[in-house]
Amino acid sequence: MTTSGSEPRPPDGKEGDRPARATATAALLAGAAALGGFLFGYDSSVINGAVDAIQDQFGLSGFAVGFVVSSALLGCAVGAWFAGPIGDRIGRVRVMLIASALFVISSVGSALAFNAVDLTAWRLVGGLAIGAASVIAPAYIAEIAPANLRGRLGSLQQMAIVLGIFAALVVDYVIAQVSDGGASGEFPWGGTAWRWMFASAVVPAVVYGVIALTIPESPRYLVKKRRTADARRVLQRVMGHGDVDAKIRDIVRSIAEDRPVRLRDLRGNRFGLLPIVWIGILLSVFQQFVGINVIFYYSTTLWRAVGFSESDAMFTSVINSLVNVAFTLLAIALVDRVGRRPLLLAGAAGMAVSLGTLAACFGTAPVVNGEPDLGGVTGPIALVAANAFVASFAATWGPVVWVMLGEMFNNFIRASALAVAAAAQWLANWVITTTFPGISGFSLVLAYGIYTFFSILAFVFVLRAVPETKGRELEDMDQLSAPRTRT
């Protein structure tokens, strides 16, 4: 029975199920969007097992192979730069669909490449897709997730990235193992093995596109386009007991002007940009300048250079990737409990120690045929240090930077600010990836010494400049991002 004027109570258990259903819905939507991160990791790392084969087949120098490997990153910078404004204009989901199509085109083109120039062009196309996915996925997840879950759901982007890296390295390893002659050999179905490595990316690219067709638009995009009824339906699915109308009012309040965001909206009174935009840019740059992608792009080549067979080098790369996956799971468990700043500080310290150990291993190893020989106890120490570096990054800077980029900007500037920060990240990635073959050819100690130095700088930067965003609603980020509007 109910008293007069009161609303009837739902059947036992139904009311309590609403928050659980809403949480599950938010997690499913975030996971679907994060599949772009899977392709991001897969497409960028699938070249790991093919580097030596491509270098031999096309007769490339160290600099040339570095440029081919890193060419996708130039496309990433362009894709990241334009994805935000395009997403504001046509919607987050449509950008996901465009990225899916570009992934397919790039994978097929790379598999059929005739020369290094041709391959570079297709890698650039793939980079456009990776860059777009790197911006749209964290923006969509941040906009769909409740504040108390945003850190964990935002970490799904990085989880998807590391799973994509792992999947690519496993596929590379399997293709090389079943082929007659490794990555340079003949695949059982015909054609060279490394070409099948690139072609394999078609499968997850198609899956991403199909799943993107099933998810709703971001409620904040819908409100911005004055599709309030649609936004209300999406919010009702992900908020459970939350006050949907109050949330919509908050979104309306936070979107101060109903016009396309321009880059001049990011201008500040000092150093050209708003301080929060500079923080986003520097977080992105430091995330790459610690050298993490050297492990995921060149680890097979690196371990072969210090005496491993191709098979052992590929297997070692798979182990590195497994560590990456395991510690990303740890980050997802910790990010909303511990906070962003403590994780970034701990990660920078861990990376500095492990990278310094790697530099010492390469510096003290005897040189055989022009390369350091990690014999005796030095080899196991180097392997442990490499995995400790990956673990330190995966548990902290990998996911936390993407979480912060998705949440640290207010609604008005988010898409453009995220595009600028992500473009800076890809340019930094390109610099590291292009220069590593040349620097490591001269001195591995110098290469890892540089990455150690940037890990130390990253620690100081977080300690002095990075704000904590744990638990803040996106509509409350104005005080970090102000001034918000300009005429």
C-alpha positions, 0 to 999 in steps of 0.5 A, spaced: 500 500 500 502 507 498 500 513 502 496 518 498 500 523 494 506 518 494 509 514 488 508 507 488 514 503 490 517 499 484 517 491 486 522 489 491 529 489 488 527 493 482 529 500 485 536 497 487 537 494 480 537 501 477 544 504 479 547 497 477 543 497 470 546 504 469 553 503 471 553 497 466 550 501 461 555 506 462 561 501 462 558 498 456 558 504 452 565 506 454 567 500 452 564 500 445 568 507 444 574 505 447 575 500 441 578 505 438 583 505 443 584 497 441 585 499 434 590 505 436 594 500 439 594 495 434 595 499 428 601 503 431 604 496 434 603 491 428 609 494 425 613 492 431 614 485 428 615 487 421 621 492 422 627 488 420 623 485 414 621 491 411 628 494 412 631 488 408 626 488 403 626 495 401 633 496 403 632 502 408 637 505 412 636 506 420 633 513 419 629 511 413 626 505 417 625 510 423 621 515 418 617 509 415 615 507 422 614 514 425 610 516 419 603 514 422 604 519 427 604 525 423 598 522 420 596 521 428 597 529 429 593 531 423 587 526 425 588 529 432 588 536 431 581 536 426 577 530 430 575 535 436 572 540 431 569 535 426 566 531 432 563 538 435 560 539 428 558 532 426 558 528 432 562 523 436 559 517 433 560 519 426 568 521 427 568 513 430 565 511 423 570 515 419 576 512 423 574 505 422 573 506 414 580 509 414 583 504 418 581 499 413 583 503 407 590 503 411 591 496 413 589 493 406 594 499 403 600 497 407 599 490 406 599 491 398 605 496 399 610 496 393 615 500 396 617 504 402 614 511 399 607 507 398 608 504 405 609 511 408 603 514 405 598 508 407 601 509 414 599 516 414 592 514 412 592 509 418 595 515 422 589 519 421 584 514 424 589 513 430 589 520 431 581 521 431 580 515 435 585 518 440 581 524 441 574 522 440 574 516 445 576 519 451 572 525 450 566 521 449 567 516 455 568 523 459 562 525 457 558 519 458 561 517 464 558 519 471 563 523 475 564 517 480 566 512 475 569 517 470 576 515 472 575 507 471 571 508 465 576 513 462 582 508 463 578 503 459 581 507 453 588 505 455 586 498 457 584 498 450 590 501 447 594 496 451 590 490 449 591 492 442 598 492 442 598 485 446 594 483 440 598 486 435 604 483 438 601 476 439 599 476 431 605 478 429 609 472 433 604 467 430 604 469 423 612 469 423 612 462 427 607 459 422 611 462 416 617 459 412 622 464 414 619 468 419 617 475 418 620 475 411 618 468 409 612 466 405 605 465 409 602 459 408 596 462 404 601 466 400 605 472 400 610 475 405 609 474 412 609 482 414 604 483 409 599 479 413 601 482 419 598 489 416 592 486 413 590 483 420 588 490 422 582 489 417 578 485 422 578 489 428 577 495 424 570 492 421 568 490 428 569 497 431 565 500 425 559 495 426 559 497 434 560 504 433 553 504 429 550 501 435 551 506 441 548 513 442 551 520 441 554 524 447 549 527 451 553 533 451 553 534 444 546 532 443 544 538 448 549 543 444 545 541 438 539 542 442 537 535 441 535 535 449 530 530 449 535 525 446 540 527 451 535 526 456 534 519 454 541 517 454 542 520 461 537 516 463 540 510 461 547 512 465 545 516 471 540 511 475 538 515 480 541 521 478 537 528 477 537 528 469 534 535 468 539 538 473 544 534 469 542 537 463 541 544 466 548 544 468 550 542 461 547 548 458 550 552 463 557 550 462 556 551 454 556 558 454 556 560 447 552 555 441 557 556 436 563 552 433 569 552 438 575 556 435 582 555 437 583 562 439 578 560 445 584 557 448 588 563 448 590 565 455 594 572 458 600 568 459 605 564 454 599 564 449 594 559 451 590 558 458 595 555 463 590 548 463 591 547 456 599 548 457 598 543 462 595 538 457 600 539 452 606 538 457 602 531 460 602 529 453 609 531 451 612 527 457 608 521 456 612 520 450 618 523 451 620 517 457 620 513 451 615 508 452 613 507 444 620 505 443 619 498 447 612 497 443 615 499 436 622 497 436 623 492 442 623 486 437 629 490 433 632 492 440 632 485 443 635 482 436 641 487 436 643 485 443 643 477 441 636 475 441 634 470 436 628 473 432 623 468 435 626 470 442 625 477 441 618 477 438 616 472 444 620 477 449 616 483 446 609 479 447 611 478 455 613 486 455 606 487 452 603 482 457 606 486 463 603 492 460 596 489 460 596 487 467 599 493 470 593 497 466 588 493 470 592 495 476 591 503 474 584 502 473 583 499 480 587 505 483 585 511 479 579 513 482 581 511 489 588 514 489 587 520 485 591 522 479 597 526 481 599 520 486 599 515 480 603 520 476 608 522 481 609 514 483 610 512 475 615 518 474 619 515 479 619 508 477 620 510 470 626 514 472 629 508 476 628 503 471 630 507 465 636 509 469 638 501 470 637 500 463 642 505 461 647 502 466 646 495 463 647 497 456 653 502 458 657 496 462 655 491 457 661 488 453 661 490 445 661 485 440 661 486 433 659 493 434 653 492 439 652 491 447 652 483 449 647 482 454 651 476 457 651 473 464 647 477 469 646 483 465 641 480 460 636 478 466 637 485 469 635 488 463 629 484 462 627 486 469 628 493 468 625 493 461 618 490 464 619 494 470 619 501 466 613 498 462 609 496 469 611 503 471 608 507 465 602 502 464 600 503 472 600 510 471 602 515 465 599 510 460 592 511 463 592 517 467 594 522 462 588 520 457 583 520 463 586 527 465 585 529 458 578 527 457 576 531 464 581 536 465 578 541 460 571 545 461 565 543 456 566 549 452 573 548 450 574 540 451 574 538 444 579 543 441 583 543 447 584 535 447 585 536 440 591 540 441 594 536 447 593 530 443 596 533 437 602 535 441 602 528 444 603 525 437 608 530 434 612 528 441 611 520 439 614 522 432 620 525 435 622 519 439 620 514 434 624 517 428 630 519 432 631 512 436 634 508 431 639 513 429 641 515 437 641 508 439 645 506 433 650 511 436 649 509 443 644 505 447 646 509 453 645 516 450 638 514 448 636 511 455 639 516 459 635 521 455 629 518 457 631 517 464 632 525 464 625 526 461 622 521 467 625 526 472 623 532 469 616 529 468 616 528 476 618 535 477 612 538 472 607 534 476 609 536 483 609 543 481 603 544 476 598 539 475 592 539 479 588 533 481 581 532 478 579 526 481 571 526 483 570 533 479 564 534 475 566 536 468 561 542 469 565 544 475 572 544 471 571 552 469 575 554 475 581 550 472 580 552 465 578 559 466 577 564 462 572 560 458 569 565 453 571 570 449 568 575 444 
